[in-house]
């Protein structure tokens, strides 16, 4: 009895030593800065209504574009990969939940064992009969059937925090999919508007080829009447070939843009349904920006970073709990006998046991400290990543708002330039016919007019893209 009490005192002393020797290092957890400016420093509307709250089917009105986005949301491979990430995260939550609950299993096993004769166990079995005048079987079989349970008591909330961390990462994966949806919709819309712009540029090139071909025939006639030289003919002919070369380049860009849209929609190359005649009538949508603080709720990437930050903080708590003792309870109940026929003979064949185990780390404290330090470093990274994501979102909105304003002014100037150059082309052709202008003036004027029309279409496309980009930057597109 005295010896048993001494062993108990020694066990308590060792446990106290283990707890005391694993003193946690002093680490400071970083809190993310969640403050944002009160406005975007622009002339845009600063009311509380944000375009991000408008569903994409209401924001985009072109039926062909809506159909493309609908197809992409169903068949885009990247989006489907994100769906599987969500399923993986959901399964991880179930795994963590299972660790928190007791583990109970049912088992059946049979074995046969023959110990050595000259061992304590062998000599004992040799000398003791299992029943009066019934020797112990040699070898001794054993059959067991019963239920077995083990449970780690979550004293320090280590398992509970681990489950919460997994749940937060599940929510993070959901926000990651939402961010993928936002970017996918924006990319399809931008590519669609680029396709319309290329169609209009191709139409302009084909018109110019016809005009330049007619001008070439006129120059040939003037050469036959000795009103101009072969040099002028060759220059006009070179201009026609140059414009035809532009046509083939635009046709290639159209094919590549169509295939990019097909790739985003998860299908093999095919023609994209569109109405290019409506391009010039498209007017950039007036964007309501709301206030910058709404980005914290509307941007999926910010919400994702926020969930990851919360999960990382819980991971620090889980790593901290490794310093403390863990309590595990095990037990079993069932039947055990050396003959199958005696297996359910009660109460002789019944077995049960219940045990508790309290273990604290003693030797491996450096490893535990390293895990704790790494968890804290990951939490600090998550805090910086959250701040960076918020800053990037704000900068994107400011840049796109400024882009919309500047492109509007640029488009007006380009429109005036096109108007003037169109008149110049008419005037130069008239003067050339009456031999009052050099052929070079006609060529240069036609080239400048063609470039200005290209630039005007390009500016219109940039305007539409800027509208899409600010809608994406505000966090629009993922809300259904």
C-alpha positions as CSV (number, residue, x, y, z in Angstrom):
1,X,0.0,0.0,0.0
2,X,2.9,2.3,0.9
3,X,4.6,1.5,-2.4
4,X,1.5,2.2,-4.4
5,X,1.1,5.6,-2.7
6,X,4.8,6.4,-3.5
7,X,4.2,5.6,-7.1
8,X,1.2,8.0,-7.2
9,X,3.3,10.8,-5.7
10,X,6.0,10.3,-8.3
11,X,3.5,10.3,-11.1
12,X,2.0,13.6,-9.9
13,X,5.4,15.1,-9.6
14,X,6.4,14.0,-13.1
15,X,3.2,15.5,-14.5
16,X,3.8,18.8,-12.7
17,X,7.3,18.9,-14.0
18,X,6.1,18.2,-17.6
19,X,3.6,21.0,-17.4
20,X,6.1,23.5,-15.9
21,X,8.9,22.6,-18.3
22,X,6.8,23.3,-21.4
23,X,6.3,27.0,-20.8
24,X,5.0,28.7,-23.9
25,X,7.1,31.3,-25.8
26,X,5.9,34.9,-25.7
27,X,4.5,35.5,-29.2
28,X,2.4,38.5,-30.3
29,X,-0.5,37.8,-32.6
30,X,-1.0,40.5,-35.3
31,X,-4.4,42.1,-35.7
32,X,-5.3,43.1,-39.2
33,X,-6.0,46.8,-40.0
34,X,-9.6,46.9,-41.1
35,X,-9.9,50.6,-41.7
36,X,-10.5,51.9,-45.3
37,X,-10.8,55.5,-46.6
38,X,-14.2,57.1,-46.5
39,X,-14.4,57.8,-50.2
40,X,-12.8,56.9,-53.6
41,X,-11.6,60.5,-54.1
42,X,-13.6,60.8,-57.3
43,X,-16.6,62.6,-58.7
44,X,-18.5,59.4,-58.8
45,X,-21.6,58.9,-56.7
46,X,-20.8,58.3,-53.1
47,X,-24.2,57.1,-51.9
48,X,-24.7,53.8,-50.1
49,X,-25.9,52.0,-53.2
50,X,-23.1,50.0,-54.9
51,X,-23.2,48.4,-58.4
52,X,-21.8,45.2,-56.8
53,X,-25.3,44.5,-55.4
54,X,-26.8,44.4,-58.9
55,X,-27.0,40.8,-60.3
56,X,-25.0,40.2,-63.4
57,X,-28.1,39.3,-65.4
58,X,-29.4,42.8,-64.8
59,X,-26.0,44.5,-65.3
60,X,-25.4,42.9,-68.8
61,X,-28.4,43.2,-71.1
62,X,-27.0,41.7,-74.4
63,X,-28.8,38.3,-74.7
64,X,-25.8,36.7,-76.5
65,X,-23.5,37.8,-73.7
66,X,-25.9,36.5,-71.0
67,X,-26.1,33.1,-72.8
68,X,-22.3,32.9,-72.9
69,X,-22.0,33.6,-69.1
70,X,-24.8,31.1,-68.3
71,X,-22.9,28.4,-70.3
72,X,-19.6,29.3,-68.5
73,X,-21.1,29.1,-65.1
74,X,-22.2,25.5,-65.8
75,X,-19.2,24.2,-67.8
76,X,-16.1,26.2,-67.0
77,X,-13.4,23.8,-65.7
78,X,-11.8,26.2,-63.3
79,X,-15.1,26.8,-61.7
80,X,-15.8,23.1,-61.4
81,X,-12.4,22.7,-59.8
82,X,-13.3,25.3,-57.2
83,X,-16.5,23.3,-56.5
84,X,-14.4,20.2,-55.7
85,X,-12.2,22.4,-53.4
86,X,-15.4,23.2,-51.5
87,X,-16.3,19.5,-51.2
88,X,-12.8,18.8,-49.9
89,X,-13.1,21.5,-47.3
90,X,-16.6,20.2,-46.3
91,X,-15.1,16.7,-45.8
92,X,-12.3,18.2,-43.7
93,X,-15.0,19.7,-41.4
94,X,-16.5,16.2,-41.0
95,X,-13.1,14.8,-40.2
96,X,-12.5,17.3,-37.5
97,X,-16.0,16.8,-36.1
98,X,-15.3,13.1,-35.9
99,X,-12.1,13.7,-33.9
100,X,-14.0,15.7,-31.4
101,X,-16.5,12.9,-30.8
102,X,-15.8,9.6,-29.1
103,X,-14.6,6.7,-31.4
104,X,-16.6,3.5,-30.9
105,X,-16.0,0.3,-32.8
106,X,-17.2,-3.3,-32.8
107,X,-14.6,-6.0,-33.3
108,X,-14.3,-9.8,-33.4
109,X,-10.9,-11.5,-33.2
110,X,-9.5,-15.0,-32.5
111,X,-6.0,-16.0,-31.7
112,X,-4.0,-19.0,-30.5
113,X,-0.8,-18.7,-28.4
114,X,1.7,-21.2,-26.8
115,X,4.1,-19.6,-24.4
116,X,7.5,-21.1,-23.8
117,X,7.6,-23.8,-21.1
118,X,10.4,-22.2,-19.2
119,X,8.8,-18.8,-18.8
120,X,6.7,-17.5,-15.9
121,X,3.5,-17.7,-18.0
122,X,4.3,-21.1,-19.5
123,X,5.1,-22.6,-16.1
124,X,2.0,-21.2,-14.6
125,X,-0.3,-22.5,-17.3
126,X,1.4,-25.9,-17.0
127,X,0.8,-26.0,-13.3
128,X,-2.7,-24.6,-13.1
129,X,-5.7,-26.4,-14.5
130,X,-8.3,-24.3,-16.2
131,X,-11.0,-26.3,-14.4
132,X,-10.7,-29.2,-12.0
133,X,-9.2,-32.1,-13.9
134,X,-9.2,-30.0,-17.1
135,X,-5.8,-28.9,-18.2
136,X,-5.1,-25.7,-19.9
137,X,-5.3,-26.3,-23.7
138,X,-2.0,-26.3,-25.5
139,X,-1.9,-24.1,-27.6
140,X,-4.4,-21.8,-25.8
141,X,-6.9,-20.3,-28.2
142,X,-8.8,-17.1,-27.4
143,X,-11.9,-15.7,-29.0
144,X,-13.3,-12.2,-28.3
145,X,-16.2,-10.2,-29.4
146,X,-17.1,-6.8,-28.1
147,X,-17.3,-3.0,-28.4
148,X,-14.3,-0.8,-28.0
149,X,-14.3,3.0,-27.4
150,X,-11.7,5.7,-27.0
151,X,-12.3,9.4,-26.4
152,X,-9.9,12.3,-26.1
153,X,-11.5,14.7,-23.6
154,X,-11.2,18.2,-25.2
155,X,-10.2,20.0,-22.0
156,X,-8.3,22.8,-23.7
157,X,-10.7,23.1,-26.7
158,X,-8.0,21.9,-29.1
159,X,-10.3,19.6,-31.1
160,X,-13.1,22.1,-31.0
161,X,-10.9,24.9,-32.3
162,X,-9.5,22.6,-35.0
163,X,-13.1,21.9,-36.1
164,X,-13.9,25.6,-36.2
165,X,-10.8,26.3,-38.2
166,X,-11.8,23.7,-40.7
167,X,-15.3,25.2,-40.9
168,X,-13.8,28.7,-41.6
169,X,-11.6,27.3,-44.3
170,X,-14.7,25.7,-45.8
171,X,-16.3,29.2,-45.9
172,X,-13.0,30.5,-47.4
173,X,-13.3,27.9,-50.2
174,X,-16.8,29.1,-50.9
175,X,-15.6,32.7,-51.2
176,X,-12.8,31.5,-53.5
177,X,-15.4,30.1,-55.8
178,X,-17.4,33.3,-55.7
179,X,-14.2,35.2,-56.6
180,X,-13.7,32.8,-59.5
181,X,-17.2,33.5,-60.7
182,X,-16.6,37.3,-60.5
183,X,-13.4,37.1,-62.6
184,X,-15.0,34.6,-65.0
185,X,-17.9,36.9,-65.8
186,X,-15.7,39.9,-66.2
187,X,-13.3,38.0,-68.5
188,X,-16.1,36.7,-70.7
189,X,-17.7,40.2,-71.0
190,X,-14.4,41.8,-71.8
191,X,-13.6,39.2,-74.5
192,X,-17.1,39.6,-75.9
193,X,-16.8,43.4,-76.3
194,X,-13.3,42.9,-77.8
195,X,-14.9,40.5,-80.3
196,X,-17.5,43.1,-81.3
197,X,-14.7,45.7,-81.7
198,X,-12.7,43.4,-83.9
199,X,-15.8,42.8,-86.1
200,X,-16.2,46.5,-86.6
201,X,-12.5,47.0,-87.3
202,X,-12.7,44.3,-89.9
203,X,-15.7,46.0,-91.5
204,X,-13.8,49.3,-91.7
205,X,-10.8,47.6,-93.2
206,X,-12.9,45.9,-95.9
207,X,-14.5,49.3,-96.7
208,X,-11.1,50.9,-96.9
209,X,-9.9,48.1,-99.2
210,X,-12.8,48.8,-101.6
211,X,-12.1,52.6,-101.5
212,X,-8.4,52.1,-102.0
213,X,-9.0,49.7,-104.8
214,X,-11.2,52.2,-106.6
215,X,-8.5,54.9,-106.0
216,X,-5.9,52.6,-107.5
217,X,-8.0,52.1,-110.6
218,X,-8.4,55.9,-110.9
219,X,-4.6,56.4,-110.6
220,X,-4.0,53.8,-113.3
221,X,-6.4,55.8,-115.6
222,X,-4.6,59.0,-114.8
223,X,-1.2,57.4,-115.6
224,X,-2.5,56.3,-119.0
225,X,-3.5,59.9,-119.6
226,X,-0.1,61.0,-118.4
227,X,-1.5,62.9,-115.5
228,X,0.6,60.9,-113.0
229,X,3.5,58.5,-112.9
230,X,4.1,54.8,-112.3
231,X,5.4,55.7,-108.8
232,X,1.9,56.9,-107.8
233,X,0.4,53.6,-109.1
234,X,2.9,51.5,-107.1
235,X,2.3,53.5,-103.9
236,X,-1.4,53.1,-104.2
237,X,-1.1,49.4,-104.9
238,X,1.2,49.0,-101.9
239,X,-1.4,50.7,-99.7
240,X,-4.0,48.2,-100.9
241,X,-1.7,45.3,-100.0
242,X,-1.0,46.8,-96.6
243,X,-4.7,47.2,-95.8
244,X,-5.3,43.6,-96.9
245,X,-2.6,42.5,-94.6
246,X,-4.4,44.2,-91.7
247,X,-7.5,42.3,-92.7
248,X,-5.9,39.0,-92.2
249,X,-4.4,40.0,-88.9
250,X,-7.8,41.1,-87.6
251,X,-9.3,37.8,-88.8
252,X,-6.7,35.9,-86.8
253,X,-7.5,38.0,-83.7
254,X,-11.2,37.3,-84.1
255,X,-10.5,33.5,-84.2
256,X,-8.3,33.7,-81.1
257,X,-10.9,35.8,-79.2
258,X,-13.7,33.4,-80.2
259,X,-11.7,30.5,-79.0
260,X,-10.8,32.2,-75.7
261,X,-14.5,32.7,-75.1
262,X,-15.1,29.0,-76.0
263,X,-12.4,27.9,-73.6
264,X,-14.0,29.9,-70.8
265,X,-17.4,28.4,-71.5
266,X,-15.8,24.9,-71.4
267,X,-16.5,23.9,-75.0
268,X,-14.5,23.3,-78.2
269,X,-14.1,26.0,-80.9
270,X,-17.3,27.2,-82.6
271,X,-18.6,30.5,-83.9
272,X,-19.8,32.9,-81.2
273,X,-23.3,34.3,-81.7
274,X,-23.2,38.1,-81.6
275,X,-24.6,41.2,-83.2
276,X,-21.7,43.5,-84.1
277,X,-24.0,46.2,-85.5
278,X,-25.0,47.2,-81.9
279,X,-21.4,47.9,-80.9
280,X,-21.5,51.6,-81.9
281,X,-24.8,52.0,-80.0
282,X,-23.4,50.6,-76.8
283,X,-23.2,53.2,-74.0
284,X,-21.0,52.5,-70.9
285,X,-23.2,52.0,-67.9
286,X,-23.1,54.6,-65.2
287,X,-21.6,52.9,-62.2
288,X,-22.7,53.6,-58.6
289,X,-19.7,52.9,-56.4
290,X,-21.2,53.2,-52.9
291,X,-18.6,53.7,-50.2
292,X,-15.2,51.9,-49.8
293,X,-16.3,50.1,-46.6
294,X,-18.8,48.1,-48.7
295,X,-15.8,46.4,-50.3
296,X,-15.3,44.4,-47.1
297,X,-18.7,42.7,-47.7
298,X,-19.0,42.7,-51.5
299,X,-15.5,41.5,-52.5
300,X,-15.2,37.7,-52.3
301,X,-11.4,37.8,-52.1
302,X,-11.6,40.1,-49.1
303,X,-14.1,37.8,-47.4
304,X,-11.9,34.8,-48.3
305,X,-8.9,36.5,-46.7
306,X,-11.0,37.3,-43.6
307,X,-12.0,33.7,-43.2
308,X,-8.4,32.5,-43.6
309,X,-7.3,35.0,-41.0
310,X,-9.9,33.8,-38.5
311,X,-8.9,30.1,-39.2
312,X,-5.2,31.0,-38.7
313,X,-6.0,32.5,-35.3
314,X,-7.7,29.3,-34.2
315,X,-4.8,27.3,-35.5
316,X,-2.6,29.2,-33.0
317,X,-4.9,28.2,-30.2
318,X,-4.7,24.6,-31.3
319,X,-0.9,24.8,-31.3
320,X,-1.0,26.4,-27.9
321,X,-3.1,23.5,-26.5
322,X,-0.3,21.1,-27.4
323,X,1.7,22.4,-24.4
324,X,-1.0,21.2,-22.0
325,X,-1.8,17.7,-20.8
326,X,-4.2,15.6,-22.8
327,X,-6.7,13.3,-21.3
328,X,-7.8,10.1,-23.1
329,X,-10.4,7.7,-21.9
330,X,-10.5,4.1,-23.3
331,X,-12.9,1.3,-22.5
332,X,-14.3,-2.0,-23.8
333,X,-17.1,-4.4,-23.1
334,X,-17.8,-7.8,-24.5
335,X,-17.2,-11.5,-24.3
336,X,-14.0,-13.6,-24.2
337,X,-13.4,-17.4,-24.0
338,X,-11.0,-20.1,-25.2
339,X,-13.9,-22.0,-26.8
340,X,-16.5,-20.5,-29.2
341,X,-19.1,-22.5,-27.3
342,X,-18.2,-20.7,-24.0
343,X,-18.0,-17.3,-25.6
344,X,-21.5,-16.1,-24.4
345,X,-21.5,-17.9,-21.1
346,X,-22.3,-15.2,-18.6
347,X,-21.0,-13.9,-16.3
348,X,-17.9,-16.0,-16.6
349,X,-17.0,-14.9,-20.2
350,X,-17.9,-11.2,-19.8
351,X,-15.1,-8.7,-20.0
352,X,-15.0,-4.9,-19.4
353,X,-12.4,-2.3,-18.7
354,X,-12.2,1.4,-18.3
355,X,-9.0,3.4,-18.3
356,X,-8.0,7.1,-18.2
357,X,-4.7,8.4,-19.4
358,X,-3.3,11.9,-18.7
359,X,-0.2,12.7,-20.7
360,X,1.8,16.0,-20.8
361,X,4.8,16.7,-23.1
362,X,8.2,16.5,-21.4
363,X,10.9,15.9,-23.9
364,X,9.7,17.2,-27.2
365,X,9.0,20.7,-26.1
366,X,11.2,22.3,-28.8
367,X,9.1,20.6,-31.5
368,X,6.0,21.9,-29.9
369,X,7.4,25.4,-29.7
370,X,8.4,25.2,-33.3
371,X,4.8,24.2,-34.3
372,X,3.4,27.0,-32.2
373,X,5.8,29.5,-33.7
374,X,4.9,28.4,-37.2
375,X,1.2,28.7,-36.5
376,X,1.8,32.2,-35.2
377,X,3.8,33.1,-38.3
378,X,1.0,31.8,-40.6
379,X,-1.5,33.9,-38.6
380,X,0.7,37.0,-39.2
381,X,0.9,36.2,-42.9
382,X,-2.9,35.9,-43.0
383,X,-3.2,39.3,-41.4
384,X,-0.8,41.0,-43.9
385,X,-2.6,39.2,-46.7
386,X,-5.9,40.5,-45.6
387,X,-4.6,44.1,-45.5
388,X,-3.0,43.6,-48.9
389,X,-6.3,42.3,-50.4
390,X,-8.2,45.3,-49.0
391,X,-5.6,47.7,-50.3
392,X,-5.6,46.1,-53.8
393,X,-9.4,46.2,-54.0
394,X,-9.5,49.9,-53.2
395,X,-6.7,50.7,-55.7
396,X,-8.5,48.7,-58.4
397,X,-11.7,50.7,-57.9
398,X,-9.9,54.0,-57.9
399,X,-7.9,53.1,-61.1
400,X,-11.0,52.0,-63.0
401,X,-13.0,55.0,-62.0
402,X,-10.2,57.3,-63.2
403,X,-10.0,55.2,-66.4
404,X,-13.7,55.6,-67.1
405,X,-13.5,59.4,-66.7
406,X,-10.4,59.7,-68.9
407,X,-11.6,57.4,-71.6
408,X,-14.8,59.4,-71.9
409,X,-12.8,62.5,-72.7
410,X,-10.5,60.6,-75.0
411,X,-13.5,59.1,-76.9
412,X,-14.9,62.6,-77.5
413,X,-11.6,63.8,-78.9
414,X,-11.2,60.7,-81.1
415,X,-14.7,61.2,-82.5
416,X,-13.8,64.7,-83.5
417,X,-10.6,63.5,-85.0
418,X,-12.4,60.9,-87.1
419,X,-14.9,63.5,-88.3
420,X,-12.1,65.8,-89.4
421,X,-10.1,63.1,-91.2
422,X,-13.2,61.8,-93.0
423,X,-13.7,65.3,-94.4
424,X,-9.9,65.4,-95.2
425,X,-10.2,62.1,-97.2
426,X,-13.1,63.6,-99.3
427,X,-11.2,66.8,-99.9
428,X,-7.9,65.1,-100.8
429,X,-9.6,62.8,-103.3
430,X,-11.3,65.8,-104.9
431,X,-8.1,67.8,-105.1
432,X,-6.2,64.8,-106.5
433,X,-8.7,64.3,-109.3
434,X,-8.3,68.0,-110.3
435,X,-4.5,67.6,-110.0
436,X,-4.3,70.1,-107.2
437,X,-2.9,67.7,-104.6
438,X,-0.1,65.1,-104.6
439,X,-0.9,61.4,-104.4
440,X,1.1,61.3,-101.2
441,X,-1.4,63.6,-99.5
442,X,-4.2,61.2,-100.5
443,X,-2.3,58.2,-99.2
444,X,-1.3,59.8,-95.9
445,X,-4.9,61.1,-95.4
446,X,-6.4,57.7,-96.0
447,X,-3.9,56.1,-93.6
448,X,-4.6,58.6,-90.9
449,X,-8.3,58.2,-91.3
450,X,-8.1,54.4,-91.1
451,X,-5.9,54.6,-87.9
452,X,-8.3,57.1,-86.3
453,X,-11.3,54.9,-86.9
454,X,-9.4,52.0,-85.4
455,X,-8.5,54.1,-82.4
456,X,-12.1,55.2,-81.9
457,X,-13.3,51.6,-81.9
458,X,-10.5,50.7,-79.5
459,X,-11.4,53.5,-77.2
460,X,-15.1,52.4,-77.2
461,X,-14.0,48.9,-76.3
462,X,-11.8,50.2,-73.5
463,X,-14.7,52.2,-72.1
464,X,-16.9,49.1,-72.0
465,X,-14.1,47.0,-70.5
466,X,-13.5,49.7,-67.8
467,X,-17.2,49.5,-66.9
468,X,-16.9,45.7,-66.6
469,X,-13.7,46.0,-64.6
470,X,-15.1,48.5,-62.1
471,X,-18.2,46.3,-61.6
472,X,-15.8,43.4,-60.9
473,X,-13.6,45.6,-58.7
474,X,-16.6,46.6,-56.5
475,X,-17.3,42.9,-56.0
476,X,-20.2,42.4,-58.5
477,X,-21.0,39.3,-60.4
478,X,-21.1,36.5,-57.9
479,X,-24.4,37.3,-56.2
480,X,-27.2,35.2,-57.7
